[in-house]
Amino acid sequence: MAELKTVDLFCGCGGMSLGFQNAGFDIVAAFDNWKPAVEIYRMNFNHPI
């Protein structure tokens, strides 16, 4: 089965992205406007934010 591609909107620090990743989804991008959360997200994931 192919991985489902996912985009996380209003991602915060990445809790939902982590759940998607653990469930086998392919996260292609994430989006948020809050700089402190984006900085944490970048430390935890390699895909674009």
C-alpha positions in Angstrom: 0.0 0.0 0.0 1.3 3.4 -0.9 1.9 6.1 1.8 -0.8 8.7 1.8 0.6 12.2 1.4 -0.5 14.7 4.1 -0.2 18.4 4.8 -0.5 19.6 8.4 -2.2 23.0 8.6 -1.9 25.0 11.8 0.7 22.5 12.9 1.9 24.1 16.1 4.9 22.2 17.4 4.0 19.0 15.6 1.8 16.8 17.7 -0.6 15.8 14.9 2.3 15.5 12.4 4.0 13.0 14.8 0.7 11.0 14.9 0.5 11.1 11.1 4.1 10.0 10.8 3.7 7.2 13.3 0.6 6.0 11.4 2.6 5.7 8.2 1.5 8.9 6.4 4.0 10.9 4.3 4.0 14.5 5.5 5.0 16.7 2.6 4.6 20.1 4.3 3.3 21.8 7.4 2.1 25.3 8.0 1.9 27.6 11.0 2.2 31.4 11.6 3.5 31.3 15.2 7.3 31.6 15.2 8.1 29.8 18.5 6.1 26.8 17.3 7.7 26.8 13.9 11.2 26.8 15.5 10.3 23.8 17.6 8.7 22.0 14.6 11.9 22.5 12.6 13.9 20.8 15.4 11.6 17.8 15.3 11.0 17.2 11.6 12.9 17.3 8.3 10.0 18.2 5.9 9.3 21.8 4.8 7.4 24.1 7.2 
